[in-house]
Each structure stands twice: as C-alpha cells, then as structure tokens.
Amino acid sequence: MDKKKKILLVDDDIDLLEQNKLLIESKGYEVITANSSAEGWEVFKKTKPNAAVIDLIMEEYDSGFVLCHRIKKDEHGNNIPVFILTSATYDTGFKFGASTSEEKEWINADELINKPVIIDEFVQKLETFFELKNINK
C-alpha cells in the first residue's frame, strides 16, 4: 500500500487552515499545519513534506514569499512542489499570477493557488507536479 504524501500547509488564518486541511485530507493526503512562517520553516525542516502550500500574507506582507524562498533554497525543498496560497485577486479585484518561468523563479514557487481553494483544481495541479518530479514517497 502506498504511503500517503505529506503536505505542509501554512496559513495564519486558523479557520482557513483547518478548512483547507480537511479538504486536502479528504483527497487522501496527510496534512501537517503551521500558522506562521517561522513555525512553517521549523515544521518543514522536521517533517520533510512532499509538497508545501504557503499563504502569501501572514505576519508581514511578504512572509509567504520569504518562506517559499527558504524552502526552495533547501536541498529537499528544491525538489518538491511549493505553492503560494493567496486571496490577493479576491481582495483587490486584480489578477495576481505567475505564468512565466521568470515570474515563478522570482516568487520562488511553482504555482499560485487563489483563495478560496477549489480542491479538485488544487489536487490536479499537485498531482501534475508529483508526476513531473516523479515524487513517489
């Protein structure tokens, strides 16, 4: 039997953290959570997840960017999908995205996921990255 893939979910909004945790777990993943970028970094180092989903704005406006940068600079983190979770489009009405490789490199994430999370779209993107990276852990 395949071992469940571990997803690190970091968000300072506890309600959204728990809601997204339940959604992702309902699709067969193990979810480890943290509610700050500092806690997220510690949990990442300790658990070595198969993927990370990081809220963009937490303690500071750039906390998500900073945590993604730290994860992607890590030897393990460089080999896993890292997604930024954001409500920027919803909050501002402006489309916020990263479609080019230059934009993805600048934000240090593989994909942007807009809030509210549409679980089937999220899982499809996640599985595509697992297939591309051949992550079978």
C-alpha positions in Angstrom: 0.0 0.0 0.0 1.3 3.5 -0.9 2.3 5.8 1.9 0.2 9.0 2.0 2.0 12.0 0.6 2.6 14.7 3.3 1.5 18.3 2.5 2.7 21.2 4.6 0.0 23.8 4.9 1.0 27.2 6.4 -1.6 29.9 7.0 -2.2 32.4 9.8 -6.0 32.3 9.4 -6.8 29.3 11.7 -10.3 28.9 10.2 -9.0 28.7 6.6 -6.1 26.5 7.8 -8.5 23.9 9.3 -10.9 24.1 6.4 -8.2 23.6 3.8 -6.6 20.8 5.9 -9.9 18.9 5.9 -10.4 19.5 2.1 -6.9 18.2 1.3 -7.1 15.3 3.7 -10.4 14.3 2.1 -8.4 13.7 -1.1 -6.1 11.1 0.6 -3.2 13.3 1.7 -1.6 13.6 5.1 -1.6 17.3 6.1 0.8 18.9 8.5 0.0 22.5 9.5 1.7 25.6 10.8 0.1 29.0 11.5 3.1 31.3 10.9 6.1 31.4 8.6 8.5 30.8 11.4 6.6 27.7 12.6 6.2 26.6 8.9 10.0 26.6 8.5 10.5 24.6 11.6 7.8 22.1 10.6 9.3 21.9 7.1 12.8 21.0 8.4 11.4 18.4 10.9 8.9 16.6 8.6 10.4 16.9 5.1 7.0 17.1 3.4 6.2 16.0 -0.2 4.7 19.5 -1.0 4.2 22.8 0.7 1.3 25.2 0.4 2.2 28.6 1.9 -0.2 31.6 2.5 1.2 34.8 0.9 0.4 37.3 3.6 0.9 36.3 7.2 3.0 38.2 9.8 4.2 40.5 7.1 3.1 41.2 3.6 5.9 39.2 2.2 6.0 36.3 4.8 4.9 33.8 2.2 7.5 34.9 -0.3 10.2 34.7 2.3 9.2 31.2 3.5 8.9 29.9 -0.1 12.4 31.3 -0.8 13.8 29.5 2.3 12.1 26.2 1.3 13.3 26.4 -2.4 16.9 27.1 -1.3 16.8 24.0 0.9 18.1 20.8 -0.8 14.8 18.9 0.0 12.6 21.9 -0.8 14.1 22.4 -4.2 12.7 19.0 -5.2 9.1 19.4 -4.1 6.2 21.4 -5.4 5.7 24.7 -3.4 2.5 26.6 -3.9 1.6 30.1 -2.7 -1.9 30.5 -1.4 -3.4 34.0 -1.9 -6.5 36.0 -1.7 -4.9 38.9 -3.5 -7.2 38.6 -6.5 -10.3 38.3 -4.4 -9.3 41.2 -2.1 -8.2 43.6 -4.8 -10.0 42.6 -7.9 -6.7 42.5 -9.8 -5.5 39.2 -11.2 -2.4 38.1 -9.4 -0.5 35.3 -11.1 2.8 33.8 -12.2 2.6 32.2 -15.5 6.1 32.5 -16.9 9.2 30.7 -15.6 10.8 34.1 -14.8 7.8 35.0 -12.6 7.8 31.6 -10.9 11.5 31.9 -10.2 11.1 35.4 -8.8 8.3 34.3 -6.4 10.2 31.0 -5.5 7.0 28.9 -6.0 5.8 26.5 -8.6 2.2 27.7 -8.7 -0.2 30.2 -7.2 -3.5 29.0 -5.8 -6.2 31.5 -5.3 -8.5 31.5 -2.2 -11.0 30.1 -1.8 -9.3 26.8 -2.7 -11.1 24.8 -5.3 -10.0 21.4 -4.1 -10.2 19.5 -7.4 -8.2 22.1 -9.3 -5.6 22.1 -6.4 -5.3 18.3 -6.4 -4.9 18.3 -10.2 -2.1 20.8 -10.1 -0.5 18.9 -7.2 -0.6 15.6 -8.9 0.8 17.1 -12.1 3.8 18.3 -10.2 4.2 14.9 -8.5 4.2 13.2 -11.9 6.7 15.7 -13.3 9.0 15.4 -10.4 8.3 11.6 -10.0 7.7 12.0 -6.3 6.7 8.6 -5.1 7.5 8.9 -1.4 
